[in-house]
Amino acid sequence: MTAEGAIVVTADRIAELLQAGADPHTPLRGAEWTVGEAAAHLALAGRLMADIGAGEERPYGDGTPGGLAAANRAALAVFPQRDPAVLGAEIADTARRFVAVAADRDPGEAVLTPMGPMNMATMGSYLLTHLLGHGYDIAVALRGPHMVDREVVAFTLPFMRLAMPRVVNAGATDHHACYLLRVGRDRFAVTFSDGVPTVTDAPPRRPDCTIAIDPVAFLLLALGRWTAPTAMARAKVVAWGRKPWLGLRFPLLFTAP
């Protein structure tokens, strides 16, 4: 599977859930939105990402989790469509439109997205991550099969690595530590210096904590859908090293985008 294929397949699986008689008023677990509102958000985000991919300038929020949440609320307030079947079709259509317009641009070309500047390839990873997070919420609410699996999660890592320094929260203030993350077969390091993280392919020094985590658990933990104790209870993550207790702290250093 390619990254482009993962985007289309994920959008199609969300559309299938929404087109199977879904009740738009079904509340999402642990969130203020309903299924209809989450689907509307995905449809609007799909339009936004496809427009940006086509070269349009579309300012949206200020790049912070709080700014994005405010922009989301404002966008939903002026978009009344909540029919799951209609929205599912649009989610699938806009995913294909993004893939089509992105194919005509250099993957390394810089674009300005709601999460700040990144290249086109990473923007595709961003769109996939966004679809998977909200698609998971919809699937759980509707008691249907979710679309987060090891194969597609691998394509989210370029965005997740880029986003980490942009979503650090106050819990990281003055933090100093080097982490080595083993996400399935992928490896990368996150090194904090005075609360500021730097993400690299390899650790610059001996890691204080190595975290080995199942890819699905990594994404759901990073997006705030799981907690570290949940992942550990399901035997999806282990931590070791000079300071293994830092494994529990690591996800608390970030605010899910």
C-alpha positions as CSV (number, residue, x, y, z in Angstrom):
1,M,0.0,0.0,0.0
2,T,1.1,3.6,-0.7
3,A,0.4,6.6,1.4
4,E,-2.0,7.8,-1.2
5,G,-3.8,4.5,-1.2
6,A,-4.0,4.6,2.6
7,I,-5.7,8.0,2.4
8,V,-8.3,6.7,0.0
9,V,-8.9,3.4,1.7
10,T,-9.3,5.1,5.1
11,A,-11.8,7.6,3.7
12,D,-13.8,4.9,2.1
13,R,-14.0,2.9,5.3
14,I,-15.3,5.9,7.1
15,A,-17.8,6.5,4.4
16,E,-19.0,2.9,4.6
17,L,-19.7,3.3,8.3
18,L,-21.6,6.6,7.8
19,Q,-23.6,5.2,4.9
20,A,-24.9,2.2,6.8
21,G,-27.8,3.9,8.5
22,A,-25.7,5.8,11.1
23,D,-27.6,8.0,13.5
24,P,-26.0,11.5,13.3
25,H,-27.1,12.3,16.9
26,T,-25.0,9.4,18.4
27,P,-22.5,11.0,20.8
28,L,-18.8,10.3,20.5
29,R,-17.2,8.6,23.5
30,G,-15.3,11.2,25.6
31,A,-16.0,14.1,23.3
32,E,-18.5,16.9,22.9
33,W,-19.3,16.1,19.3
34,T,-21.8,13.7,17.8
35,V,-21.3,11.4,14.8
36,G,-22.9,14.0,12.6
37,E,-20.6,16.8,13.8
38,A,-17.5,14.6,13.5
39,A,-18.5,13.6,9.9
40,A,-19.2,17.3,9.1
41,H,-15.8,18.2,10.4
42,L,-14.1,15.6,8.3
43,A,-15.9,16.8,5.2
44,L,-14.9,20.4,5.8
45,A,-11.3,19.4,6.6
46,G,-11.2,17.3,3.4
47,R,-12.2,20.4,1.4
48,L,-9.7,22.5,3.2
49,M,-6.8,20.0,2.6
50,A,-7.7,19.5,-1.0
51,D,-7.8,23.2,-1.7
52,I,-4.4,23.7,0.0
53,G,-3.1,20.8,-2.0
54,A,-4.3,22.5,-5.1
55,G,-2.3,25.6,-4.3
56,E,-4.9,27.8,-2.6
57,E,-4.1,29.8,0.5
58,R,-6.6,28.8,3.3
59,P,-5.7,30.2,6.7
60,Y,-7.3,28.1,9.5
61,G,-6.6,28.7,13.2
62,D,-3.2,29.6,14.5
63,G,-1.6,26.1,14.5
64,T,-2.1,25.5,18.2
65,P,-4.5,22.8,19.5
66,G,-6.6,25.6,21.1
67,G,-6.6,27.6,17.9
68,L,-7.6,24.7,15.8
69,A,-10.4,23.8,18.2
70,A,-11.8,27.3,17.9
71,A,-11.5,27.3,14.1
72,N,-13.3,23.9,14.1
73,R,-16.2,25.3,16.2
74,A,-16.6,28.3,13.9
75,A,-16.6,26.2,10.7
76,L,-19.2,23.8,12.1
77,A,-21.5,26.6,13.2
78,V,-21.9,27.8,9.5
79,F,-22.1,24.3,8.0
80,P,-25.5,22.7,8.8
81,Q,-25.1,19.4,6.9
82,R,-25.3,16.5,9.3
83,D,-26.6,13.6,7.1
84,P,-24.1,10.8,7.5
85,A,-24.5,9.3,4.1
86,V,-24.0,12.7,2.3
87,L,-21.0,13.5,4.5
88,G,-19.5,10.1,4.0
89,A,-19.6,10.5,0.2
90,E,-18.0,13.9,0.5
91,I,-15.2,12.6,2.8
92,A,-14.4,9.9,0.2
93,D,-14.6,12.4,-2.7
94,T,-12.4,15.0,-1.1
95,A,-9.8,12.4,-0.1
96,R,-9.6,11.4,-3.8
97,R,-9.4,15.1,-4.8
98,F,-6.5,15.6,-2.5
99,V,-4.6,12.6,-3.9
100,A,-5.2,13.8,-7.4
101,V,-4.0,17.4,-6.9
102,A,-1.1,16.2,-4.8
103,A,0.1,14.0,-7.6
104,D,0.7,17.1,-9.8
105,R,3.0,18.7,-7.2
106,D,6.5,18.0,-6.0
107,P,6.3,16.0,-2.7
108,G,9.0,18.2,-1.3
109,E,7.2,21.5,-2.1
110,A,6.4,23.6,1.0
111,V,2.7,24.4,1.8
112,L,1.1,26.2,4.8
113,T,-1.4,23.9,6.6
114,P,-3.5,24.3,9.7
115,M,-0.6,22.7,11.6
116,G,2.0,25.1,10.2
117,P,4.4,24.7,7.2
118,M,5.3,21.3,5.9
119,N,6.0,19.7,2.5
120,M,3.3,18.0,0.3
121,A,4.3,14.5,1.3
122,T,4.0,15.3,5.0
123,M,0.7,17.0,4.4
124,G,-0.6,13.8,3.0
125,S,0.5,12.1,6.2
126,Y,-1.3,14.8,8.1
127,L,-4.6,14.2,6.2
128,L,-4.3,10.5,6.9
129,T,-3.7,11.0,10.6
130,H,-6.7,13.3,10.8
131,L,-8.9,10.8,9.0
132,L,-7.8,8.0,11.3
133,G,-8.3,9.9,14.5
134,H,-11.9,11.0,13.8
135,G,-12.7,7.9,11.9
136,Y,-11.8,5.9,15.0
137,D,-14.1,8.0,17.1
138,I,-16.9,7.5,14.6
139,A,-16.3,3.7,14.5
140,V,-16.3,3.4,18.3
141,A,-19.5,5.4,18.6
142,L,-21.3,3.4,16.0
143,R,-19.9,0.1,17.3
144,G,-18.4,-0.7,14.0
145,P,-14.9,-1.8,12.9
146,H,-12.3,0.9,13.1
147,M,-9.8,1.6,10.3
148,V,-6.6,2.0,12.3
149,D,-4.2,-0.8,11.5
150,R,-0.4,-1.3,11.6
151,E,0.0,-0.8,7.8
152,V,-1.7,2.6,7.6
153,V,-0.2,3.9,10.9
154,A,3.2,3.7,9.3
155,F,2.2,6.4,6.9
156,T,1.3,8.8,9.7
157,L,4.8,8.9,11.2
158,P,6.2,11.7,9.0
159,F,3.4,14.0,10.3
160,M,3.6,12.8,13.9
161,R,7.3,13.4,14.0
162,L,6.9,16.9,12.6
163,A,4.0,17.7,14.9
164,M,5.6,16.7,18.2
165,P,7.5,20.0,18.7
166,R,4.4,22.0,17.8
167,V,2.1,20.4,20.4
168,V,4.4,20.4,23.5
169,N,2.5,21.5,26.6
170,A,3.4,23.1,29.9
171,G,4.2,19.7,31.4
172,A,7.4,19.7,29.4
173,T,8.8,22.9,31.0
174,D,12.5,22.5,31.9
175,H,12.3,18.8,30.9
176,H,15.6,17.2,29.9
177,A,15.6,13.6,28.6
178,C,16.4,11.5,25.6
179,Y,13.8,9.0,24.4
180,L,14.2,6.3,21.7
181,L,10.8,5.3,20.2
182,R,10.4,2.0,18.5
183,V,7.0,2.1,16.7
184,G,6.8,-1.3,15.1
185,R,9.7,-1.5,12.8
186,D,10.2,2.3,12.7
187,R,12.7,4.0,15.0
188,F,13.2,7.7,15.9
189,A,14.4,9.7,18.9
190,V,12.9,12.6,20.8
191,T,15.3,14.6,22.9
192,F,14.2,17.3,25.3
193,S,16.4,20.2,26.3
194,D,14.9,22.8,28.6
195,G,11.5,21.6,27.6
196,V,12.1,21.9,23.8
197,P,12.0,18.6,21.9
198,T,14.1,17.7,18.8
199,V,13.1,14.8,16.7
200,T,15.9,12.9,14.9
201,D,16.3,9.5,13.2
202,A,18.8,8.4,15.9
203,P,19.4,9.5,19.5
204,P,22.2,12.0,19.9
205,R,23.3,10.3,23.1
206,R,22.5,7.2,25.2
207,P,18.7,7.2,25.6
208,D,17.3,7.7,29.1
209,C,14.2,5.7,28.1
210,T,13.4,3.4,25.3
211,I,9.7,2.9,24.5
212,A,8.7,0.0,22.3
213,I,5.0,0.4,21.3
214,D,2.6,-1.3,18.9
215,P,1.9,1.1,16.0
216,V,-1.9,1.2,16.6
217,A,-1.4,1.9,20.2
218,F,1.2,4.7,19.4
219,L,-1.3,6.5,17.2
220,L,-4.3,6.2,19.5
221,L,-2.1,7.3,22.5
222,A,-0.6,10.2,20.5
223,L,-4.1,11.4,19.5
224,G,-5.5,11.1,23.0
225,R,-7.8,8.2,22.3
226,W,-5.9,5.9,24.7
227,T,-3.9,6.6,27.9
228,A,-0.5,5.2,28.7
229,P,-2.0,2.9,31.4
230,T,-4.5,1.6,28.9
231,A,-1.7,0.8,26.4
232,M,0.3,-0.9,29.1
233,A,-2.6,-2.9,30.4
234,R,-3.2,-4.2,26.9
235,A,0.5,-5.2,26.7
236,K,1.0,-2.8,23.7
237,V,3.9,-0.9,25.1
238,V,7.0,-1.5,27.2
239,A,9.7,0.9,28.5
240,W,13.2,0.4,29.7
241,G,16.6,2.1,30.1
242,R,18.3,4.2,32.8
243,K,15.0,6.0,33.6
244,P,12.2,3.6,32.5
245,W,9.6,5.6,34.5
246,L,9.8,8.4,31.9
247,G,7.8,6.1,29.6
248,L,4.6,7.0,31.5
249,R,5.4,10.7,31.5
250,F,6.2,10.9,27.8
251,P,2.7,11.2,26.4
252,L,1.8,13.7,29.1
253,L,4.3,16.2,27.6
254,F,2.1,16.8,24.6
255,T,-1.4,18.0,23.8
256,A,-3.1,16.0,21.2
257,P,-3.7,18.1,18.0
